Amino acid sequence: MNEAAINNAYDATGIFLQNKEDRLKYINREMALMDYRSGLAGAEERGEVRGMDRLSQLISKLHEEGRDAEIFRVTSDTALRDRLFQEFRL
């Protein structure tokens, strides 16, 4: 960007910030976006934790039943993993 474009953007920002109603709308929108992104991040973390917990339960059950050969396959074969989740009601 050239200096004139930066100056124009700076001037537009100054004008925008002088209008209290527009400024409050902008701030509220930014806060809503931050809340939304934060909620998504938290949901992703909870999903990962539940998914890993569910997988570790499955691996434990397979080991208890002596089905160790399936333990290695279950980490890469999603169809097998889904079938075993249903089998063990996880």
C-alpha distances in whole Angstrom, upper triangle without the diagonal:
4,7,8,6,7,10,11,11,13,15,16,16,19,21,21,22,25,26,29,30,26,25,29,28,24,26,29,27,25,28,30,27,28,32,31,29,32,35,34,33,37,38,37,39,42,42,41,44,47,46,47,50,51,51,52,55,56,56,58,60,60,61,64,66,65,63,61,60,58,56,54,53,52,49,48,50,49,51,54,52,52,56,57,55,57,60,60,59,56
4,6,6,7,9,10,11,13,15,16,17,19,20,21,23,25,27,29,31,27,27,30,30,26,28,31,29,27,31,33,30,31,34,34,33,35,38,37,37,40,42,40,42,45,45,45,48,50,50,50,53,55,54,56,59,59,59,62,64,64,65,68,69,69,66,64,64,62,59,57,57,56,53,51,54,52,55,58,56,56,60,61,59,61,64,64,62,59
4,5,5,6,9,10,10,12,14,15,16,18,20,21,23,25,28,29,26,25,29,29,26,27,30,29,27,31,33,30,31,35,35,33,35,39,38,38,41,43,42,43,46,47,46,49,51,51,52,54,56,56,57,60,61,61,63,66,66,67,69,71,71,68,66,66,64,61,60,59,58,55,54,56,54,57,60,58,58,62,62,60,63,66,65,64,61
4,5,5,6,9,10,10,12,14,15,17,18,20,21,23,26,28,25,24,28,28,25,27,30,29,27,31,33,31,31,35,35,34,36,39,39,39,42,43,43,44,47,48,48,50,53,52,53,56,57,57,59,62,62,63,65,67,67,68,71,72,73,70,68,67,65,63,61,61,60,56,55,57,56,58,61,59,59,63,64,62,64,67,66,65,62
4,5,5,6,9,10,11,12,14,15,16,18,20,22,25,26,22,22,25,25,22,24,27,25,24,28,29,27,28,32,32,31,33,36,35,35,39,40,39,41,44,44,44,47,49,49,50,53,54,54,56,58,59,59,62,64,64,65,68,69,69,67,65,64,62,60,58,58,56,53,52,54,52,55,58,56,55,59,60,58,60,63,63,61,58
4,5,5,6,9,10,11,12,14,15,16,19,21,23,25,21,20,24,24,21,22,25,24,22,26,28,26,26,30,30,29,31,34,34,33,37,38,38,39,42,43,43,45,47,47,48,51,52,53,54,57,57,58,60,62,63,64,66,68,68,65,64,63,61,59,57,57,55,52,51,53,51,54,57,55,55,58,59,57,59,62,62,60,57
4,5,5,6,9,10,11,12,14,15,17,19,22,24,21,20,24,24,21,23,26,25,24,27,29,28,28,32,32,31,33,36,36,36,39,41,40,42,45,46,46,48,50,50,51,54,55,56,57,60,61,61,63,65,66,67,69,71,71,69,67,67,64,62,60,60,59,55,55,57,55,58,60,58,58,61,62,60,62,65,65,63,60
4,5,5,6,9,10,11,12,14,16,17,20,22,19,18,22,22,19,22,25,24,23,26,28,26,27,31,31,31,33,36,35,36,39,40,40,42,44,45,45,48,50,50,51,54,55,55,57,59,60,61,63,65,66,67,69,71,71,69,67,66,64,62,60,60,58,55,54,56,54,57,59,57,57,60,62,59,61,64,64,62,59
4,5,5,6,9,10,10,12,14,16,19,20,16,16,19,19,16,18,21,20,19,22,24,23,24,27,28,27,29,32,32,32,35,36,36,38,41,41,42,44,46,46,47,50,51,52,53,56,57,57,60,61,62,63,66,67,68,65,63,63,61,58,57,56,55,52,51,53,51,53,56,54,53,57,58,56,57,61,60,58,55
4,5,5,6,9,10,11,13,15,17,19,16,15,19,19,16,18,21,21,19,22,25,23,24,27,28,27,29,32,32,32,35,37,37,38,41,42,42,45,47,47,48,51,52,53,54,57,58,58,60,62,63,64,66,68,69,66,64,64,62,60,58,58,56,53,52,54,52,55,58,55,55,59,59,57,59,62,61,60,56
4,5,5,6,9,10,11,13,16,18,16,15,19,19,17,19,22,22,21,24,26,25,26,29,30,30,32,34,35,35,38,40,40,41,44,45,45,47,49,50,51,53,55,56,57,59,60,61,63,65,66,67,69,71,72,69,68,67,65,63,61,61,59,56,56,57,55,58,60,58,58,61,62,60,61,65,64,62,59
4,5,5,6,9,10,11,14,16,13,13,16,16,14,16,20,19,18,22,23,23,24,27,28,27,30,32,32,33,36,37,38,39,42,42,43,45,47,48,49,51,53,53,55,57,58,59,61,63,64,65,67,69,70,67,66,66,63,61,60,59,57,54,53,55,53,55,58,56,55,59,60,57,59,62,62,59,56
4,5,5,6,9,10,13,14,11,10,14,14,12,13,17,16,15,18,21,20,21,24,25,25,27,29,30,30,33,35,35,36,39,40,41,43,45,45,47,49,50,51,53,55,56,57,59,61,61,63,65,66,67,65,63,63,61,58,57,57,55,52,52,53,51,54,56,54,53,57,57,55,57,60,59,57,54
4,5,5,6,9,12,14,12,11,14,16,14,15,18,19,18,20,23,23,23,26,28,28,29,32,33,33,35,37,38,39,41,43,43,45,47,48,49,51,53,54,55,57,59,60,61,63,64,66,68,69,70,68,66,66,64,62,61,60,58,55,55,57,54,57,59,57,56,60,61,58,60,63,62,60,57
4,6,5,7,10,12,10,10,14,15,13,15,18,19,19,21,23,23,24,27,28,29,30,33,34,34,37,38,39,41,43,44,45,47,49,49,51,53,54,55,57,59,60,61,63,65,66,67,69,71,72,69,68,68,65,63,62,62,59,57,56,58,55,58,60,58,57,61,62,59,60,64,63,61,58
4,5,6,8,10,7,7,11,11,10,12,15,15,15,18,20,20,21,24,25,25,27,29,30,31,33,35,36,37,39,40,42,43,45,46,48,49,51,52,54,55,57,58,60,61,62,64,66,67,68,66,65,65,62,60,59,58,56,53,53,55,52,54,57,55,53,57,58,55,57,60,59,57,54
4,5,7,9,7,6,9,11,9,10,14,14,14,16,19,19,20,22,24,25,26,28,30,30,32,34,35,36,38,40,41,43,44,45,47,48,50,51,53,55,56,57,59,61,62,63,65,67,68,66,64,65,62,59,59,58,56,53,53,55,52,55,57,55,54,57,58,55,57,60,59,57,54
4,6,9,8,8,11,13,12,13,16,17,18,19,22,23,23,26,27,28,29,31,33,34,35,37,39,40,42,43,44,46,48,49,50,52,53,55,56,58,59,61,62,64,65,67,68,70,71,69,68,68,65,63,62,62,60,57,57,58,56,58,61,58,57,61,61,58,60,63,62,60,57
4,6,6,6,9,10,11,12,14,16,17,18,20,21,23,24,26,27,29,30,32,33,35,36,38,39,41,42,44,45,47,48,50,51,52,54,56,57,58,60,62,63,64,66,67,69,70,68,67,67,65,62,62,61,59,56,56,57,55,57,60,57,56,59,60,57,58,62,61,58,55
4,6,5,6,9,10,10,12,14,15,16,18,20,21,22,24,26,27,28,30,31,33,34,36,37,39,40,42,43,45,46,48,49,51,52,54,55,57,58,60,61,63,64,66,67,69,67,66,66,63,61,61,60,58,55,55,56,54,56,58,56,54,58,59,55,57,60,59,56,54
4,5,5,6,9,10,11,12,14,15,16,18,20,21,22,24,26,27,29,30,32,33,35,36,37,39,41,42,43,45,47,48,49,51,53,54,55,57,58,60,61,63,64,66,67,65,64,65,62,60,59,59,56,54,54,55,52,54,56,54,52,56,57,53,54,58,57,54,52
4,5,5,6,9,10,11,12,14,15,16,18,20,21,22,24,26,27,29,30,31,33,35,36,37,39,41,42,43,45,46,48,49,51,52,54,55,57,58,60,61,63,64,66,63,63,63,60,58,57,57,54,52,51,53,50,52,54,52,50,54,55,52,53,57,56,53,50
4,5,5,6,9,10,11,12,14,15,16,18,20,21,22,24,26,27,29,30,32,33,35,36,38,39,41,42,44,45,46,48,49,51,52,54,55,57,58,60,61,63,64,62,61,62,59,56,56,56,53,50,50,52,49,51,54,51,50,53,54,51,53,56,55,52,50
4,5,5,6,8,10,10,12,14,15,16,18,20,21,22,24,26,27,28,30,31,33,34,36,37,39,40,42,43,44,46,48,49,51,52,54,55,57,58,60,61,63,61,60,60,57,55,55,55,52,49,50,51,48,50,53,50,48,52,52,49,51,54,53,50,47
4,6,5,6,9,10,10,12,14,15,16,18,20,21,23,24,26,27,29,30,31,33,35,36,37,39,41,42,43,45,46,48,49,51,52,54,55,57,58,60,61,59,58,59,56,53,53,53,50,48,48,49,46,48,50,48,46,50,50,47,48,52,51,48,46
4,5,5,6,9,10,11,12,14,15,17,18,20,21,23,24,26,27,29,30,31,33,35,36,37,39,41,42,43,45,47,48,49,51,52,54,55,57,59,60,58,57,57,54,52,51,51,48,46,46,47,44,46,49,46,45,49,49,46,48,51,50,48,45
4,5,5,6,9,10,11,12,14,15,16,18,20,21,22,24,26,27,29,30,32,33,35,36,38,39,40,42,43,45,46,48,49,51,52,54,55,57,58,56,55,56,53,51,50,50,47,45,45,46,44,46,48,46,44,48,49,45,47,50,49,47,44
4,5,5,6,9,10,10,12,14,15,16,18,20,21,22,24,26,27,28,30,32,33,34,36,37,39,40,42,43,45,46,48,49,51,52,54,55,57,55,54,55,52,49,49,49,46,44,44,45,42,44,47,44,42,46,47,43,45,48,47,44,41
4,5,5,6,9,10,10,12,14,15,17,18,20,21,23,24,26,27,29,30,31,33,35,36,37,39,41,42,43,45,46,48,49,51,52,54,55,53,52,53,50,47,47,47,44,41,42,43,40,42,44,42,40,44,45,41,43,46,45,43,40
4,5,5,6,9,10,11,12,14,15,16,18,20,21,23,24,26,27,29,30,31,33,35,36,37,39,41,42,43,45,47,48,49,51,53,54,52,51,51,48,46,46,45,42,40,40,41,39,41,43,41,40,43,44,41,42,46,45,42,39
4,5,5,6,9,10,10,12,14,15,16,18,20,21,22,24,26,27,28,30,32,33,34,36,37,39,40,42,43,45,46,48,49,51,52,51,50,50,47,45,45,45,42,39,40,41,38,41,43,40,39,42,43,39,41,44,43,41,38
4,5,5,6,9,10,10,12,14,15,16,18,20,21,22,24,26,27,28,30,31,33,34,36,37,39,40,42,43,45,46,48,49,51,49,48,49,46,43,43,43,40,38,38,39,36,38,41,38,36,40,40,37,39,42,41,38,35
4,5,5,6,8,10,11,12,14,15,16,18,20,21,23,24,26,27,29,30,31,33,35,36,37,39,41,42,43,45,46,48,49,47,46,46,43,41,41,40,38,35,36,37,34,36,39,36,35,38,39,36,37,41,40,37,35
4,5,5,6,8,10,11,12,14,15,17,18,20,21,23,24,26,27,29,30,31,33,35,36,37,39,41,42,43,45,47,48,46,45,45,43,40,40,40,37,34,35,36,34,36,38,35,34,38,38,35,37,40,39,37,34
4,6,5,6,9,10,11,12,14,15,16,18,20,21,22,24,26,27,28,30,32,33,34,36,37,39,40,42,43,45,46,45,44,45,42,39,39,39,36,34,35,36,33,35,37,34,33,37,37,33,35,38,37,35,32
4,5,5,6,9,10,11,12,14,15,16,18,20,21,22,24,26,27,28,30,31,33,34,36,37,39,41,42,43,45,43,42,43,39,37,37,37,34,32,32,33,30,32,35,32,30,34,34,31,33,36,35,33,30
4,5,5,6,9,10,11,12,14,15,17,18,20,21,23,24,26,27,29,30,31,33,35,36,37,39,41,42,43,41,40,41,38,35,35,35,32,30,30,31,29,31,33,30,29,33,33,30,32,36,35,32,29
4,5,5,6,9,10,11,12,14,15,17,18,20,21,23,24,26,27,29,30,32,33,35,36,38,39,41,42,40,39,40,37,35,35,35,32,29,30,32,29,32,33,30,29,33,33,30,32,35,34,32,28
4,5,5,6,9,10,11,12,14,15,16,18,20,21,22,24,26,27,28,30,31,33,34,36,37,39,41,39,38,39,36,33,34,33,30,28,29,30,27,30,31,28,27,31,31,27,29,32,31,29,26
4,5,5,6,9,10,10,12,14,15,16,18,20,21,22,24,26,27,28,30,31,33,34,36,37,39,37,36,36,33,31,31,31,28,25,26,27,24,27,29,26,25,28,29,26,27,31,30,27,24
4,5,5,6,9,10,11,12,14,15,17,18,20,21,23,24,26,27,29,30,32,33,35,36,37,36,34,35,32,30,30,30,27,24,25,27,24,27,29,25,25,29,28,26,28,31,29,28,24
4,5,5,6,9,10,11,12,14,15,16,18,20,21,22,24,26,27,29,30,32,33,35,36,34,34,35,32,29,29,30,27,24,26,27,24,27,28,25,24,28,28,24,27,30,28,26,22
4,5,5,6,9,10,10,12,14,15,16,18,20,21,22,24,26,27,28,30,31,33,34,33,32,33,30,27,28,28,24,22,24,25,22,24,26,22,21,25,25,21,23,27,25,23,20
4,5,5,6,9,10,10,12,14,15,16,18,20,21,22,24,26,27,28,30,32,33,31,30,30,27,25,25,25,22,20,21,22,19,22,24,20,20,23,23,20,23,26,24,23,19
4,5,5,6,9,10,11,12,14,15,16,18,20,21,23,24,26,27,29,30,32,30,29,30,27,24,24,25,22,19,21,23,20,23,24,21,21,24,24,21,23,26,24,23,19
4,5,5,6,8,10,10,12,14,15,16,18,20,21,23,24,26,27,29,30,29,28,29,26,24,25,25,21,20,21,23,20,23,23,20,19,23,22,19,21,24,22,20,16
4,5,5,6,8,10,10,12,14,15,16,18,20,21,22,24,26,27,28,27,26,27,24,21,22,22,19,17,18,19,17,19,20,17,16,20,19,16,18,21,20,18,14
4,6,5,6,8,10,10,12,14,15,16,18,20,21,22,24,26,27,25,24,25,22,19,20,20,17,14,16,18,16,19,19,16,16,20,19,16,19,21,20,19,15
4,5,5,6,8,10,10,12,14,15,16,18,20,21,22,24,26,24,23,25,22,19,20,21,18,16,18,20,18,20,20,17,17,20,19,16,19,21,19,18,14
4,5,5,6,8,10,10,12,14,15,16,18,20,21,23,24,23,22,24,21,18,20,20,16,15,18,19,16,19,19,15,15,18,16,13,16,18,16,15,11
4,5,5,6,9,10,11,12,14,15,17,18,20,21,23,21,20,21,18,16,17,17,13,12,14,15,13,15,15,11,12,15,14,11,14,16,15,14,10
4,5,5,6,9,10,10,12,14,15,16,18,20,21,19,18,19,17,14,15,16,12,11,14,15,14,17,16,12,14,17,15,13,16,18,16,16,12
4,5,5,6,9,10,11,12,14,15,16,19,20,19,18,20,18,15,17,17,14,13,16,17,16,18,17,13,14,17,15,12,15,17,14,14,10
4,5,5,6,9,10,11,12,14,15,17,19,17,17,19,16,13,15,16,12,12,15,15,13,15,14,10,11,13,11,8,12,13,11,10,7
4,5,5,6,9,10,11,12,14,15,16,15,14,15,12,10,12,12,9,8,12,12,11,13,12,8,10,12,10,8,12,13,11,12,9
4,5,5,6,9,10,11,12,14,15,14,13,15,13,10,12,14,11,10,14,15,15,17,15,12,14,15,12,11,15,15,12,14,11
4,5,5,6,9,10,11,12,14,14,14,16,14,11,14,15,12,13,16,17,16,17,15,12,13,14,11,9,13,13,9,11,8
4,5,5,6,9,10,11,12,11,11,13,10,9,12,12,9,10,14,13,13,14,11,9,10,11,8,7,10,10,7,9,7
4,5,5,6,9,10,11,9,8,11,9,6,9,11,8,9,13,13,14,15,12,10,13,13,10,10,14,13,11,13,11
4,5,5,6,9,10,10,10,13,11,9,12,14,12,13,17,17,17,19,16,13,16,16,12,12,15,14,11,13,12
4,5,5,6,9,9,10,13,11,10,13,14,12,14,17,17,17,18,14,12,14,14,10,10,13,11,8,11,10
4,5,5,6,5,6,9,7,7,10,11,10,12,15,15,16,16,12,11,14,13,9,11,13,11,9,13,12
4,5,5,6,5,9,9,8,11,13,12,14,17,17,18,19,16,14,17,16,13,14,17,15,13,16,15
4,6,8,9,12,12,11,15,16,15,17,20,20,21,21,18,16,19,18,14,15,17,14,12,15,15
4,6,8,11,11,11,15,16,15,17,20,19,20,20,16,16,18,16,13,14,16,13,11,15,15
4,6,8,9,10,13,14,14,17,19,19,20,20,17,16,19,17,14,17,18,15,14,18,18
4,6,6,7,10,11,11,14,16,15,17,17,13,13,16,14,11,14,16,13,13,17,17
4,5,5,7,9,10,12,14,15,17,17,14,14,17,16,13,16,18,16,15,19,18
4,6,6,7,9,11,13,13,15,16,12,13,16,15,13,16,18,17,17,20,19
4,5,5,6,9,10,10,12,12,9,9,13,12,10,13,15,13,14,17,16
4,6,5,7,10,10,12,13,10,9,13,13,11,13,16,14,14,17,15
4,6,6,8,9,12,14,11,11,14,15,13,15,18,17,17,20,18
4,5,6,6,9,10,8,8,12,12,11,14,16,16,16,19,17
4,6,5,7,9,6,5,9,10,8,10,13,13,13,15,14
4,6,7,10,9,7,11,13,12,12,16,16,16,18,15
4,6,9,9,8,11,13,13,14,17,18,18,20,18
4,6,5,6,9,10,11,12,15,15,16,18,17
4,5,5,6,8,10,10,12,14,15,16,14
4,5,5,6,9,10,11,12,14,15,15
4,5,5,6,9,10,10,12,14,13
4,5,5,6,9,10,10,12,10
4,5,5,6,9,10,10,9
4,5,5,6,9,10,10
4,5,5,6,8,8
4,6,5,6,5
4,5,5,6
4,6,8
4,6
4
